[in-house]
Amino acid sequence: MAAGNRVALAARSTSKLAALVDELGPDHALAIPCDVRDPAAQHAMVATAVAHYGGLDVVFANAGLGATAVGTERGEIENFHEMIMVNNFAVTVTCKLTIPHLKASRGQLILIGSQAGHVALSGSVYSATKWFIRGYAKNLSNELIGHGARVTSIDPGMVETPFFTAPKPDALRPEDIARAFLYIVDLPAHARIAELEIYPTVGAHHS
């Protein structure tokens, strides 16, 4: 961890978590298996991270799920439910459980939105979940600003990740989002970014 940060990594995939801890080193990273759709699992995640590190300075809520079909009419109800549970409900649980710790540390809460939350995509439930994130970040900022805690939504265009099944050579890279994240985290306490849009320079894509 070149920036000197210590992180708690939460995800469903224990093998991927273990690989990240091996890469970053056990002194800098803690793996916490967690399905964010389960509030009890999130309670355990937060309790484990706080017990291990003594508090939270930054919380990054970046779990997300895409659509299986374009639009509402062609979409699948089960997919609608899962997207809303992961993209929205799980985020509200993360925020509720971590806000007390971020108020204590005057820390930062960073949510992953999308370029899809800035445009009207025909019938897109996924896009609607990202409009939610964009608005929710502003609502959270109003709730926390008086406590010295800051809230930002990072709203990227297409990013080359396993989110997509086919290669996306013109897309952003994960390290682009990491740089944006570190820029936000490294701001002095008197400055905040409400939302940060970061798009590929080639083409017009939606994550």
C-alpha positions as a Markdown table, in Angstrom:
| # | Residue | x | y | z |
|---|---|---|---|---|
| 1 | Met | 0.0 | 0.0 | 0.0 |
| 2 | Ala | 2.1 | 2.9 | -1.3 |
| 3 | Ala | -0.3 | 5.4 | 0.2 |
| 4 | Gly | 0.2 | 3.9 | 3.6 |
| 5 | Asn | -3.4 | 3.0 | 4.1 |
| 6 | Arg | -4.8 | 0.0 | 5.9 |
| 7 | Val | -7.9 | -1.5 | 4.4 |
| 8 | Ala | -10.7 | -3.9 | 5.2 |
| 9 | Leu | -11.8 | -5.7 | 2.1 |
| 10 | Ala | -15.4 | -7.1 | 1.9 |
| 11 | Ala | -16.8 | -9.3 | -0.8 |
| 12 | Arg | -18.5 | -12.6 | -1.4 |
| 13 | Ser | -15.5 | -14.2 | -3.1 |
| 14 | Thr | -13.1 | -15.5 | -0.4 |
| 15 | Ser | -10.5 | -16.6 | -2.9 |
| 16 | Lys | -10.3 | -13.1 | -4.5 |
| 17 | Leu | -10.1 | -11.6 | -1.0 |
| 18 | Ala | -7.3 | -13.9 | 0.0 |
| 19 | Ala | -5.4 | -13.1 | -3.2 |
| 20 | Leu | -5.7 | -9.4 | -2.4 |
| 21 | Val | -4.5 | -9.8 | 1.2 |
| 22 | Asp | -1.5 | -11.8 | -0.2 |
| 23 | Glu | -0.8 | -8.9 | -2.6 |
| 24 | Leu | -1.1 | -6.1 | -0.2 |
| 25 | Gly | 0.2 | -7.9 | 2.9 |
| 26 | Pro | -1.6 | -8.8 | 6.1 |
| 27 | Asp | -0.3 | -5.7 | 7.9 |
| 28 | His | -2.2 | -3.6 | 5.4 |
| 29 | Ala | -5.3 | -5.6 | 4.5 |
| 30 | Leu | -8.0 | -7.5 | 6.3 |
| 31 | Ala | -10.4 | -9.8 | 4.4 |
| 32 | Ile | -14.0 | -10.0 | 5.5 |
| 33 | Pro | -16.3 | -12.3 | 3.6 |
| 34 | Cys | -19.7 | -10.5 | 3.2 |
| 35 | Asp | -22.8 | -10.6 | 1.1 |
| 36 | Val | -23.9 | -7.0 | 1.2 |
| 37 | Arg | -27.5 | -7.9 | 0.6 |
| 38 | Asp | -27.6 | -9.4 | 4.1 |
| 39 | Pro | -27.8 | -6.7 | 6.8 |
| 40 | Ala | -26.6 | -9.2 | 9.5 |
| 41 | Ala | -23.5 | -9.9 | 7.3 |
| 42 | Gln | -22.9 | -6.2 | 7.0 |
| 43 | His | -23.2 | -5.7 | 10.8 |
| 44 | Ala | -20.5 | -8.4 | 11.2 |
| 45 | Met | -18.4 | -6.8 | 8.5 |
| 46 | Val | -18.4 | -3.3 | 10.2 |
| 47 | Ala | -17.9 | -4.8 | 13.7 |
| 48 | Thr | -14.9 | -6.8 | 12.5 |
| 49 | Ala | -13.3 | -3.9 | 10.7 |
| 50 | Val | -13.8 | -1.5 | 13.6 |
| 51 | Ala | -12.5 | -4.1 | 16.1 |
| 52 | His | -9.4 | -4.7 | 14.0 |
| 53 | Tyr | -8.5 | -1.1 | 13.2 |
| 54 | Gly | -10.1 | 0.8 | 16.0 |
| 55 | Gly | -12.3 | 2.9 | 13.8 |
| 56 | Leu | -13.1 | 3.9 | 10.2 |
| 57 | Asp | -11.7 | 6.9 | 8.3 |
| 58 | Val | -13.0 | 6.1 | 4.8 |
| 59 | Val | -15.9 | 3.9 | 3.6 |
| 60 | Phe | -16.1 | 3.0 | -0.1 |
| 61 | Ala | -19.4 | 1.4 | -1.1 |
| 62 | Asn | -18.8 | 0.1 | -4.6 |
| 63 | Ala | -20.8 | -3.2 | -5.0 |
| 64 | Gly | -22.9 | -3.1 | -8.1 |
| 65 | Leu | -24.9 | -5.3 | -10.4 |
| 66 | Gly | -25.9 | -4.7 | -14.1 |
| 67 | Ala | -29.0 | -5.4 | -16.2 |
| 68 | Thr | -29.5 | -8.7 | -18.0 |
| 69 | Ala | -31.5 | -7.0 | -20.7 |
| 70 | Val | -32.1 | -3.5 | -22.1 |
| 71 | Gly | -35.1 | -1.6 | -20.8 |
| 72 | Thr | -38.0 | -2.4 | -18.6 |
| 73 | Glu | -40.3 | -4.3 | -20.9 |
| 74 | Arg | -37.6 | -6.7 | -22.0 |
| 75 | Gly | -36.0 | -6.9 | -18.5 |
| 76 | Glu | -36.4 | -9.6 | -15.9 |
| 77 | Ile | -38.2 | -9.0 | -12.7 |
| 78 | Glu | -35.7 | -11.1 | -10.7 |
| 79 | Asn | -32.9 | -9.0 | -12.1 |
| 80 | Phe | -34.7 | -5.8 | -11.2 |
| 81 | His | -35.0 | -7.0 | -7.6 |
| 82 | Glu | -31.4 | -8.1 | -7.4 |
| 83 | Met | -30.1 | -4.8 | -8.9 |
| 84 | Ile | -32.1 | -2.7 | -6.4 |
| 85 | Met | -31.0 | -4.9 | -3.5 |
| 86 | Val | -27.3 | -4.7 | -4.4 |
| 87 | Asn | -27.1 | -1.2 | -6.0 |
| 88 | Asn | -29.4 | 0.6 | -3.6 |
| 89 | Phe | -30.6 | -1.3 | -0.5 |
| 90 | Ala | -27.2 | -2.7 | 0.4 |
| 91 | Val | -25.6 | 0.8 | 0.0 |
| 92 | Thr | -28.1 | 2.3 | 2.4 |
| 93 | Val | -27.3 | -0.4 | 5.0 |
| 94 | Thr | -23.6 | 0.2 | 4.6 |
| 95 | Cys | -24.1 | 3.9 | 5.1 |
| 96 | Lys | -26.3 | 3.5 | 8.1 |
| 97 | Leu | -23.9 | 1.1 | 9.9 |
| 98 | Thr | -20.8 | 3.2 | 9.2 |
| 99 | Ile | -22.0 | 6.7 | 9.6 |
| 100 | Pro | -21.5 | 6.7 | 13.4 |
| 101 | His | -17.8 | 5.8 | 12.9 |
| 102 | Leu | -17.3 | 8.3 | 10.2 |
| 103 | Lys | -18.8 | 11.1 | 12.3 |
| 104 | Ala | -16.4 | 10.1 | 15.1 |
| 105 | Ser | -13.4 | 10.3 | 12.7 |
| 106 | Arg | -14.7 | 13.2 | 10.6 |
| 107 | Gly | -14.1 | 10.8 | 7.8 |
| 108 | Gln | -15.3 | 10.2 | 4.2 |
| 109 | Leu | -18.0 | 8.2 | 2.6 |
| 110 | Ile | -17.5 | 7.4 | -1.1 |
| 111 | Leu | -20.2 | 5.8 | -3.3 |
| 112 | Ile | -19.8 | 4.5 | -6.8 |
| 113 | Gly | -22.4 | 5.9 | -9.1 |
| 114 | Ser | -22.3 | 5.9 | -12.9 |
| 115 | Gln | -22.5 | 8.1 | -16.0 |
| 116 | Ala | -25.8 | 6.3 | -16.3 |
| 117 | Gly | -27.0 | 8.4 | -13.4 |
| 118 | His | -26.5 | 11.6 | -15.4 |
| 119 | Val | -28.6 | 10.7 | -18.5 |
| 120 | Ala | -32.0 | 9.2 | -19.3 |
| 121 | Leu | -31.5 | 5.7 | -20.7 |
| 122 | Ser | -34.7 | 4.4 | -22.2 |
| 123 | Gly | -36.5 | 2.2 | -19.7 |
| 124 | Ser | -33.3 | 1.3 | -17.8 |
| 125 | Val | -33.8 | 0.1 | -14.2 |
| 126 | Tyr | -30.0 | 0.0 | -13.9 |
| 127 | Ser | -29.7 | 3.6 | -14.8 |
| 128 | Ala | -32.4 | 4.4 | -12.2 |
| 129 | Thr | -30.4 | 2.7 | -9.5 |
| 130 | Lys | -27.5 | 4.9 | -10.4 |
| 131 | Trp | -29.7 | 8.1 | -10.3 |
| 132 | Phe | -30.6 | 6.9 | -6.8 |
| 133 | Ile | -26.9 | 6.8 | -5.8 |
| 134 | Arg | -26.2 | 10.2 | -7.2 |
| 135 | Gly | -29.2 | 11.7 | -5.2 |
| 136 | Tyr | -28.5 | 9.7 | -2.1 |
| 137 | Ala | -24.9 | 10.9 | -1.9 |
| 138 | Lys | -26.2 | 14.5 | -1.9 |
| 139 | Asn | -28.8 | 13.7 | 0.8 |
| 140 | Leu | -26.1 | 12.0 | 2.9 |
| 141 | Ser | -23.9 | 15.0 | 2.5 |
| 142 | Asn | -26.6 | 17.2 | 3.9 |
| 143 | Glu | -26.9 | 14.8 | 6.9 |
| 144 | Leu | -23.2 | 14.6 | 7.6 |
| 145 | Ile | -21.7 | 17.9 | 6.7 |
| 146 | Gly | -22.4 | 19.4 | 10.1 |
| 147 | His | -20.4 | 16.6 | 11.7 |
| 148 | Gly | -17.3 | 17.3 | 9.6 |
| 149 | Ala | -17.8 | 14.1 | 7.5 |
| 150 | Arg | -17.7 | 14.3 | 3.7 |
| 151 | Val | -19.6 | 12.4 | 1.0 |
| 152 | Thr | -18.7 | 11.9 | -2.6 |
| 153 | Ser | -20.1 | 10.0 | -5.5 |
| 154 | Ile | -17.7 | 8.8 | -8.2 |
| 155 | Asp | -19.6 | 8.5 | -11.4 |
| 156 | Pro | -17.5 | 6.7 | -14.1 |
| 157 | Gly | -18.3 | 5.8 | -17.7 |
| 158 | Met | -17.5 | 2.4 | -18.9 |
| 159 | Val | -14.7 | 0.7 | -17.0 |
| 160 | Glu | -12.8 | -2.5 | -18.1 |
| 161 | Thr | -13.8 | -4.9 | -15.4 |
| 162 | Pro | -15.5 | -8.3 | -15.1 |
| 163 | Phe | -18.8 | -6.3 | -15.1 |
| 164 | Phe | -18.6 | -6.9 | -18.8 |
| 165 | Thr | -18.1 | -10.2 | -20.5 |
| 166 | Ala | -16.4 | -8.9 | -23.7 |
| 167 | Pro | -13.2 | -6.8 | -23.8 |
| 168 | Lys | -13.7 | -3.0 | -23.8 |
| 169 | Pro | -10.5 | -1.5 | -25.2 |
| 170 | Asp | -11.8 | 2.1 | -25.2 |
| 171 | Ala | -13.0 | 1.9 | -21.6 |
| 172 | Leu | -11.4 | 3.3 | -18.4 |
| 173 | Arg | -9.2 | 1.1 | -16.4 |
| 174 | Pro | -9.7 | 0.2 | -12.7 |
| 175 | Glu | -6.6 | 2.1 | -11.8 |
| 176 | Asp | -8.2 | 5.3 | -13.2 |
| 177 | Ile | -10.9 | 4.9 | -10.6 |
| 178 | Ala | -8.3 | 4.2 | -8.0 |
| 179 | Arg | -6.5 | 7.4 | -8.8 |
| 180 | Ala | -9.8 | 9.4 | -8.5 |
| 181 | Phe | -10.5 | 7.7 | -5.2 |
| 182 | Leu | -7.1 | 8.6 | -3.8 |
| 183 | Tyr | -7.4 | 12.2 | -5.0 |
| 184 | Ile | -10.7 | 12.5 | -3.1 |
| 185 | Val | -9.3 | 10.8 | 0.1 |
| 186 | Asp | -6.2 | 13.0 | 0.1 |
| 187 | Leu | -8.1 | 16.3 | 0.0 |
| 188 | Pro | -7.5 | 18.5 | 3.0 |
| 189 | Ala | -10.3 | 18.5 | 5.6 |
| 190 | His | -11.6 | 22.0 | 4.5 |
| 191 | Ala | -12.3 | 20.7 | 0.9 |
| 192 | Arg | -14.8 | 18.3 | -0.5 |
| 193 | Ile | -16.0 | 17.0 | -3.8 |
| 194 | Ala | -19.7 | 16.3 | -4.1 |
| 195 | Glu | -19.5 | 14.2 | -7.2 |
| 196 | Leu | -16.7 | 13.3 | -9.6 |
| 197 | Glu | -17.5 | 12.3 | -13.2 |
| 198 | Ile | -14.7 | 10.4 | -15.0 |
| 199 | Tyr | -15.3 | 9.2 | -18.5 |
| 200 | Pro | -13.3 | 7.5 | -21.3 |
| 201 | Thr | -11.9 | 10.0 | -23.9 |
| 202 | Val | -12.8 | 7.7 | -26.8 |
| 203 | Gly | -16.5 | 7.3 | -27.5 |
| 204 | Ala | -19.5 | 7.8 | -25.3 |
| 205 | His | -20.2 | 4.8 | -23.0 |
| 206 | His | -22.2 | 4.1 | -19.9 |
| 207 | Ser | -21.0 | 1.8 | -17.2 |
